[in-house]
Amino acid sequence: MADAELARTPLADLHDAMNARMVGFAGYALPVQYPAGVLREHLHCREAAALFDVSHMGQIEVPAHAAAALEALMPTDLLGLAPGRQRYAVLTTPEGGVIDDLMIARLADRFLLVVNAARKAVDFAHLQAHLGASDGVEAKLLRDRALIALQGPAAETALARHAPEIAQMRFLDVREIQLAGTACILSRAGYTGEDGFEISVPAAEAAELARLLLDAPEVAPAGLGARDSLRLEAGLCLYGAELDETISPVEAGLAWALPKLRRRGGARAGGFPGAKRILAELADGPSRRRVGLRPGGRAPIRGGAALFATADEASDAAIGAISSGGFGPSLGAPIAMGYVPQDLAAPGTRLFAALRGRREPVTVAPLPFHPAGYKRN
């Protein structure tokens, strides 16, 4: 897609003013890095606070009275989701694959879904098609809002200067709040493994709010490069890499997001697309699993690289593949995730990845690679 055809977010002029290097992503021009560089942006997020423009993500509203119809589209508990809370969920296909993974918040009178940029048109059409058949419920794609992520251990300090009450929020709390005179929807969550917040703000007010936050001594801008290395260290899935319509949430290691009441024997067991496959995998285990991988050398091994059970290049076919890989700045070493057969998924299992015409040793490792810093209490 030519640069002229890329959409610009409400923060685009701010990125230009900060000399960001822009790239095309999911149809948008977005900053991949600023002059400090990916490594420094990554480490600043781990040590202080980083501000990310995630306005390319989709924001979809669904009326609160549609809870049952919405719950029928995903293996989660929405009827029991209290106002002021949110949770991670997946939309599933009839075959048990993942249409998209998303965050869903319960506000006083509605649900707010934050979905992946590359999937928001698919998700919105899916919701319209299925919810529209349920008493005329209408999903609404919010085109006039931006989304800012403030992430890192100092995020609370920086944000509390403008709204002291946010210090009372814990991980996955959501509030409608005034920030610098602007009505925002604030959630304590993110995609870095660190404490932090995502701020849904009217598009017209987004740049002013971002500048205000960037004035804080703790806060520096960060781009897509750091966002990806942070989520990889945190062991978080990326749609199109760890997730797609052929991969089940159980294979992806997301069983923790599927509550007992939607499983066999639960009060509202099944009833969602793909339940037959997903419930069977929950009970009996999937044939493959997403795992963490630590390469034995210093070179990163990127997504798409084949995985093998032995080092012998003249024998055996691939047994899996790397889904995401790169350098972990917090660890000072390469890391990766991939899919392997169930019997090769135990931590410590030695495998081999294709790298520049040879087989590089990799070891199955627990996820996440970097401990989470969420504020749970």
Long-range contacts (C-beta under 8 A, 24 or more apart in sequence): 1-27, 3-29, 7-56, 9-53, 9-55, 9-56, 9-146, 9-206, 10-55, 10-146, 10-203, 10-204, 10-206, 10-207, 11-53, 11-55, 11-146, 11-148, 11-206, 11-207, 11-210, 13-207, 14-207, 14-210, 14-211, 15-53, 18-221, 20-221, 20-223, 21-223, 23-224, 25-56, 25-117, 25-224, 26-56, 26-116, 26-117, 26-118, 27-56, 27-117, 27-118, 28-55, 28-56, 28-117, 30-56, 30-223, 30-224, 31-221, 31-223, 31-224, 32-223, 32-224, 32-225, 33-223, 33-224, 33-225, 33-226, 34-220, 34-221, 34-222, 34-223, 36-220, 38-223, 38-225, 38-226, 38-229, 38-329, 39-329, 41-220, 41-221, 41-222, 41-223, 41-225, 41-226, 42-222, 42-225, 42-226, 42-229, 42-230, 42-329, 42-330, 43-329, 43-330, 44-152, 44-220, 44-222, 45-151, 45-152, 45-192, 45-194, 45-222, 45-226, 45-230, 46-152, 46-153, 46-194, 46-230, 46-330, 46-370, 47-152, 47-153, 48-152, 48-153, 48-154, 48-218, 48-219, 48-220, 49-150, 49-151, 49-152, 49-153, 49-154, 49-155, 49-157, 49-158, 49-196, 49-216, 49-218, 49-219, 49-220, 50-150, 50-151, 50-152, 50-192, 50-219, 50-220, 50-221, 50-222, 50-226, 51-148, 51-149, 51-150, 51-151, 51-210, 51-213, 51-214, 51-219, 51-220, 51-221, 51-222, 52-148, 52-149, 52-150, 52-151, 52-221, 52-222, 52-223, 52-227, 53-146, 53-147, 53-148, 53-210, 54-147, 54-148, 54-149, 54-191, 54-198, 54-227, 55-145, 55-146, 55-147, 55-148, 55-203, 55-206, 56-117, 57-114, 57-115, 57-116, 57-117, 57-120, 57-147, 58-113, 58-114, 58-115, 58-116, 58-117, 58-119, 58-120, 58-123, 58-124, 58-141, 59-112, 59-113, 59-114, 59-115, 59-141, 59-142, 59-145, 59-147, 59-200, 60-112, 60-113, 60-115, 60-120, 60-123, 60-124, 60-127, 60-139, 60-140, 60-141, 60-142, 61-110, 61-111, 61-112, 61-113, 61-139, 61-140, 61-142, 62-110, 62-111, 62-113, 62-127, 62-131, 62-137, 62-139, 62-140, 63-109, 63-110, 63-111, 63-137, 63-138, 64-106, 64-107, 64-108, 64-109, 64-110, 64-111, 65-137, 66-111, 66-131, 66-134, 66-137, 67-111, 69-130, 69-131, 69-134, 69-135, 69-137, 70-111, 70-127, 70-131, 71-268, 71-272, 72-130, 72-271, 72-272, 73-126, 73-127, 73-130, 73-131, 73-272, 73-273, 74-272, 75-249, 75-257, 75-258, 75-262, 75-272, 75-275, 75-278, 76-104, 76-257, 76-258, 76-259, 76-262, 77-259, 77-261, 77-262, 77-268, 78-104, 78-106, 78-111, 79-268, 80-261, 81-106, 82-106, 83-107, 83-108, 84-173, 84-174, 84-175, 85-172, 85-173, 85-174, 86-112, 86-172, 86-173, 86-174, 86-187, 86-189, 87-172, 87-257, 88-254, 88-257, 89-257, 90-243, 90-249, 90-254, 90-257, 91-123, 91-126, 92-248, 92-249, 92-272, 92-273, 92-274, 92-278, 93-245, 93-273, 93-274, 94-273, 94-274, 95-245, 95-246, 95-274, 95-277, 96-248, 96-273, 96-274, 96-275, 96-276, 96-277, 96-278, 96-281, 97-244, 97-245, 97-246, 97-247, 97-248, 97-274, 98-239, 98-243, 98-244, 98-245, 98-247, 98-248, 98-249, 98-252, 99-123, 99-126, 99-245, 100-239, 100-243, 101-237, 101-239, 101-243, 101-254, 103-187, 103-189, 103-198, 105-174, 105-185, 105-187, 106-174, 107-174, 107-176, 107-185, 108-176, 112-174, 112-185, 112-200, 114-147, 114-198, 114-200, 116-239, 118-239, 118-240, 119-239, 142-200, 144-202, 144-203, 144-204, 145-200, 145-201, 145-202, 145-203, 146-200, 146-201, 146-202, 146-203, 146-206, 147-198, 147-199, 147-200, 147-201, 148-198, 148-199, 148-201, 148-206, 148-209, 148-210, 148-213, 149-190, 149-191, 149-192, 149-196, 149-197, 149-198, 149-199, 150-196, 150-197, 150-198, 150-199, 150-213, 150-219, 151-190, 151-191, 151-192, 151-194, 151-195, 151-196, 151-197, 151-222, 151-230, 152-192, 152-194, 152-195, 152-196, 152-218, 153-194, 153-195, 153-373, 154-218, 154-219, 155-194, 155-195, 155-196, 155-197, 155-218, 156-195, 156-375, 157-216, 157-218, 158-213, 158-216, 158-218, 158-219, 159-197, 159-213, 161-216, 162-212, 166-197, 169-375, 170-375, 170-376, 170-377, 171-195, 171-374, 171-375, 171-376, 179-209, 180-208, 180-209, 180-212, 182-208, 182-209, 184-209, 188-375, 191-227, 191-230, 191-231, 191-234, 191-236, 192-227, 192-230, 192-231, 192-234, 193-230, 193-231, 193-233, 193-234, 193-235, 193-236, 193-368, 193-370, 193-371, 193-372, 193-373, 194-230, 194-372, 194-373, 194-374, 195-373, 195-374, 195-375, 228-324, 228-326, 229-326, 229-327, 229-328, 229-329, 232-324, 232-325, 232-326, 232-328, 232-335, 232-336, 232-337, 232-369, 233-328, 233-329, 233-330, 233-331, 233-335, 233-368, 233-369, 233-370, 234-368, 234-369, 234-370, 234-372, 235-292, 235-337, 235-367, 235-368, 235-369, 236-368, 237-290, 238-323, 238-324, 241-303, 241-323, 241-324, 242-290, 242-323, 242-324, 242-337, 247-339, 248-274, 248-277, 248-278, 248-281, 248-286, 249-278, 250-278, 250-281, 250-282, 250-286, 251-281, 251-286, 251-287, 251-288, 251-289, 251-290, 251-339, 252-290, 253-289, 253-290, 253-367, 255-282, 258-282, 285-342, 286-342, 287-341, 287-342, 288-320, 288-339, 288-340, 288-341, 288-342, 288-345, 289-339, 289-340, 289-342, 289-345, 290-323, 290-337, 290-338, 290-339, 290-367, 291-337, 291-338, 291-339, 291-340, 291-345, 291-364, 291-365, 291-367, 292-335, 292-336, 292-337, 292-364, 292-365, 292-366, 292-367, 292-368, 292-369, 293-322, 293-325, 293-335, 293-336, 293-337, 293-338, 293-351, 293-353, 293-362, 293-363, 293-364, 293-365, 294-333, 294-334, 294-335, 294-336, 294-362, 294-363, 294-365, 295-325, 295-333, 295-334, 295-335, 295-336, 295-353, 295-360, 295-361, 295-362, 296-360, 296-361, 296-362, 296-363, 297-334, 297-355, 297-360, 297-361, 298-333, 298-334, 299-334, 299-355, 299-360, 300-325, 300-326, 300-327, 300-334, 300-336, 301-325, 301-334, 301-336, 301-353, 301-355, 301-360, 301-362, 302-326, 303-336, 305-353, 305-354, 305-355, 306-353, 306-354, 307-338, 307-340, 307-351, 307-352, 307-353, 307-354, 307-362, 308-351, 308-352, 308-353, 308-354, 308-359, 309-344, 309-351, 309-352, 310-352, 310-359, 311-352, 311-359, 311-361, 313-358, 313-359, 318-354, 319-344, 319-351, 320-344, 320-351, 322-353, 328-369, 328-370, 330-369, 330-370, 331-369, 331-370, 335-365, 335-369, 336-362, 337-367, 340-364
